Amino acid sequence: MPSTYKTPNYGLNKWTGSDKPKMDDFNLDNEKLDAALGAHAANATLHLSEEEHGWLRAPMEYGSYSGDGTSSRQVTVGFKPKFLLVYAVGQPLIYYDWNYRTADLYSGVATENGASMGITLSDTGFSVENVEDSVIGVGPILNQTGKTYAWMALR
C-alpha cells in the first residue's frame, strides 16, 4: 500500500506509522528520482559544457612575439579568440606623420564580427600583417623587425 502522504515536488511516498510500505512503493520512488535527476543532469541550459568550463578556468590568454619583418605572420593561441588586442610594446598605438600624411598602425583589435586593419582571426589564433610602405598612406605595422608585440585573447 502506498503512503498516506506524498512529497510536493515528485510525489514520493511520505510514510506515517500506520502505513504498510511495499517493495514496489520504494522501487517506484527510485524510478521517479532517477528520471528527475537524469533529466536535470542532461539539461544543457542548466549546466556548462566542458568547453564552457574551460572558459571559466582560463577566460583569457596573453603573450608576446618578436617581430621578424615578414609581411604576414601566424600566432597560435590554441583557440579562436572572441576578442583580441595586439600592440607594439613601447610604441604609440598609431603613429601619424604630418609631413607625409601617413599613419602607421602599431596596434589592432579583432572580434568574431570584424577586425581592424592587419589582423585576421583563425580557429587556432590569429595572423598579423606588416605593411611598412602602404600605397594608401595607412598601414598596419604588426610584425616589424626588432619590435616586441604583446597580445591578449579572450575565449
C-alpha positions in Angstrom: 0.0 0.0 0.0 1.4 3.4 -0.9 1.9 6.0 1.8 -0.9 8.3 3.1 1.0 11.4 2.1 3.2 12.4 -0.8 6.0 14.9 -1.2 5.0 18.1 -3.0 7.6 18.1 -5.9 7.9 14.5 -7.0 5.0 12.7 -5.4 7.3 10.4 -3.4 5.9 8.4 -0.6 5.8 10.1 2.8 5.2 7.3 5.3 3.3 7.5 8.5 3.3 5.0 11.3 0.1 3.2 10.1 1.2 2.8 6.5 2.4 -0.6 5.3 5.2 0.0 2.7 5.8 -2.5 0.0 8.9 -3.0 -2.2 7.0 -1.7 -5.2 6.4 1.6 -3.5 10.2 2.1 -2.9 11.0 1.0 -6.5 8.5 3.5 -7.9 10.0 6.3 -5.8 13.5 5.3 -7.0 12.3 5.4 -10.6 10.8 8.9 -10.1 14.1 10.1 -8.5 16.2 8.6 -11.3 14.1 10.2 -14.0 14.1 13.6 -12.3 17.9 13.6 -11.7 18.6 12.2 -15.1 16.6 14.9 -16.8 18.3 17.6 -14.7 21.8 16.3 -15.4 21.0 16.2 -19.2 19.7 19.7 -19.3 22.3 21.7 -21.3 20.7 25.0 -20.5 21.3 24.5 -16.8 24.8 23.1 -17.0 28.0 24.2 -18.6 29.7 22.2 -21.3 33.3 21.1 -20.9 34.3 23.9 -23.3 32.4 26.5 -21.2 34.1 25.2 -18.0 37.4 25.8 -19.8 36.4 29.4 -20.5 35.8 29.9 -16.8 39.0 28.3 -15.7 41.1 30.3 -18.2 38.9 33.1 -19.8 42.0 34.9 -21.2 45.4 34.1 -22.7 48.1 36.5 -23.2 51.6 36.5 -24.6 54.1 38.3 -26.9 56.2 37.8 -30.0 59.2 39.4 -31.5 58.7 41.0 -34.9 60.6 39.2 -37.7 59.8 41.7 -40.6 57.8 39.2 -42.7 54.7 40.6 -44.4 52.4 38.1 -42.6 52.7 36.0 -39.5 50.5 33.5 -37.8 50.3 33.4 -33.9 48.9 30.3 -32.3 47.0 30.6 -29.1 45.1 27.2 -29.2 41.6 28.6 -29.8 39.7 31.1 -31.9 39.6 34.3 -29.8 36.3 36.1 -29.3 38.2 39.3 -28.7 41.9 40.1 -29.4 44.1 43.1 -28.7 47.6 43.3 -30.2 50.0 46.2 -29.7 53.7 47.1 -30.1 55.4 47.5 -26.7 56.9 51.0 -26.3 55.2 52.3 -29.5 52.2 54.6 -29.8 49.0 52.8 -30.9 49.0 54.9 -34.1 51.9 57.0 -35.4 50.8 59.8 -37.7 53.4 61.5 -39.8 52.1 65.0 -40.6 54.7 65.7 -43.3 53.8 62.7 -45.4 50.2 62.3 -44.2 50.7 58.7 -43.4 49.7 56.6 -40.4 51.5 53.5 -39.1 49.2 51.3 -37.0 51.2 49.7 -34.2 48.0 48.1 -32.7 44.8 46.4 -33.6 41.8 44.7 -32.3 39.6 41.8 -33.6 36.3 40.2 -32.7 34.2 37.5 -34.2 32.4 40.2 -36.1 35.3 42.0 -37.6 38.8 43.3 -37.1 41.0 46.3 -37.6 43.4 46.6 -40.5 46.2 44.0 -40.3 44.6 41.3 -38.1 42.7 38.2 -39.1 41.3 35.6 -36.6 41.7 31.9 -37.2 40.5 28.7 -35.5 43.7 28.4 -33.6 44.8 32.0 -33.1 45.4 35.0 -35.3 47.6 36.4 -38.1 49.1 39.9 -38.3 50.3 41.9 -41.3 53.3 44.2 -41.7 52.9 46.8 -44.4 55.5 49.5 -43.9 55.1 51.2 -47.3 51.4 51.5 -47.8 50.1 52.9 -51.0 47.0 54.4 -49.3 49.0 56.1 -46.5 47.8 53.9 -43.7 49.3 50.6 -42.9 49.5 48.0 -40.1 53.0 47.6 -38.6 52.3 44.4 -36.6 55.5 42.4 -37.3 58.3 44.9 -37.6 61.8 43.5 -37.1 63.1 44.0 -33.6 59.8 45.2 -32.1 58.1 43.2 -29.3 54.3 42.8 -29.6 52.0 41.9 -26.8 48.6 40.3 -27.3 45.6 39.4 -25.1 42.9 37.0 -26.3 39.6 36.3 -24.7 37.9 32.9 -25.2 
